[in-house]
Amino acid sequence: MTQILKPAAARQARSLGAAVLLILTVALLAGLGLSSSGSFAESARAIPAPEVDATAATATSEVAVLAGGCFWGVQGVFQHVEGVTGAVSGYAGGDQKTAHYEMVGRGSTGHAESVRITFDPRRISYGRLLQIFFSVAHDPTELNRQGPDVGTQYRSAIFPGSADQSRIAEAYIAQLDKLHVFGAPIVTRIEPGHDFYPAEGYHQDFLAQNPHHPYIVINDLPKIGNLKRLFPALYRAEPVLVAAAKATN
């Protein structure tokens, strides 16, 4: 098992004490006869599809950039979505010179841990990606945090690449808030005009390569289960990996 653990602050590894705590948590859940995914299964929910979405597409490829806490889990979710042809972990919201893990982790760069999702709009729409983002990939009501990770680098954000994407995102957030789907206001920020910078290699495909990692077991594998449960027609068992894409180029 890799020793890299997701930090709540700017480090590539949690302290030994935090690692032990995570392992003890898994052991405690097992001792109580509970599934580690139980509470996450309750937090994920079916939500309405967007009323405003992209029109029929003729392009074969489009890009969405989304931020929803730790990029390990967000990347992992979208790698299992049909119609997605690539998902890369990285940073958006700040400058290129600060797009480095140690710097982003300080919470002062403006960056959010993000995922660049390349998809075929003929097979899956931008609005449908947002539906998965809000219902499975993260909790859009948590301000500047997700689960154990705290800071603006873990904020919920959408980085639209076009006016059309901005329009769809704004309309969908308004739709969900009007219906009180989450019982609390959505705090997701729409932040146009930012470039995306890929993260370091050791962050790519982290969920797929480390399925037994305590952080992944507790925080991220349940998201994959929820994707399969809530979107069975869009779930793909074999993830589309960054490593595989590089190997074919």
Rosetta blueprint (number, residue, H / E / L):
1 M L
2 T L
3 Q L
4 I L
5 L L
6 K L
7 P L
8 A L
9 A L
10 A L
11 R L
12 Q L
13 A L
14 R L
15 S L
16 L H
17 G H
18 A H
19 A H
20 V H
21 L H
22 L H
23 I H
24 L H
25 T H
26 V H
27 A H
28 L H
29 L H
30 A H
31 G H
32 L L
33 G L
34 L L
35 S L
36 S L
37 S L
38 G H
39 S H
40 F H
41 A H
42 E H
43 S H
44 A L
45 R L
46 A L
47 I L
48 P L
49 A L
50 P L
51 E L
52 V L
53 D L
54 A L
55 T L
56 A L
57 A L
58 T L
59 A L
60 T L
61 S L
62 E E
63 V E
64 A E
65 V E
66 L E
67 A E
68 G E
69 G L
70 C L
71 F H
72 W H
73 G H
74 V H
75 Q H
76 G H
77 V H
78 F H
79 Q H
80 H L
81 V E
82 E L
83 G L
84 V E
85 T E
86 G E
87 A E
88 V E
89 S E
90 G E
91 Y E
92 A E
93 G L
94 G L
95 D L
96 Q H
97 K H
98 T H
99 A L
100 H L
101 Y H
102 E H
103 M H
104 V H
105 G L
106 R L
107 G L
108 S L
109 T L
110 G L
111 H L
112 A E
113 E E
114 S E
115 V E
116 R E
117 I E
118 T E
119 F E
120 D L
121 P L
122 R L
123 R L
124 I L
125 S L
126 Y H
127 G H
128 R H
129 L H
130 L H
131 Q H
132 I H
133 F H
134 F H
135 S H
136 V H
137 A H
138 H L
139 D L
140 P L
141 T L
142 E L
143 L L
144 N L
145 R E
146 Q E
147 G L
148 P L
149 D E
150 V E
151 G L
152 T H
153 Q H
154 Y H
155 R L
156 S E
157 A E
158 I E
159 F L
160 P L
161 G L
162 S L
163 A H
164 D H
165 Q H
166 S H
167 R H
168 I H
169 A H
170 E H
171 A H
172 Y H
173 I H
174 A H
175 Q H
176 L H
177 D H
178 K H
179 L L
180 H L
181 V L
182 F L
183 G L
184 A L
185 P L
186 I L
187 V L
188 T L
189 R E
190 I E
191 E L
192 P L
193 G L
194 H L
195 D L
196 F E
197 Y E
198 P E
199 A L
200 E L
201 G H
202 Y H
203 H H
204 Q L
205 D L
206 F H
207 L H
208 A H
209 Q H
210 N L
211 P L
212 H L
213 H L
214 P H
215 Y H
216 I H
217 V H
218 I H
219 N H
220 D H
221 L H
222 P H
223 K H
224 I H
225 G H
226 N H
227 L H
228 K H
229 R H
230 L H
231 F L
232 P L
233 A L
234 L L
235 Y E
236 R L
237 A L
238 E L
239 P L
240 V L
241 L L
242 V H
243 A H
244 A H
245 A H
246 K H
247 A H
248 T H
249 N L
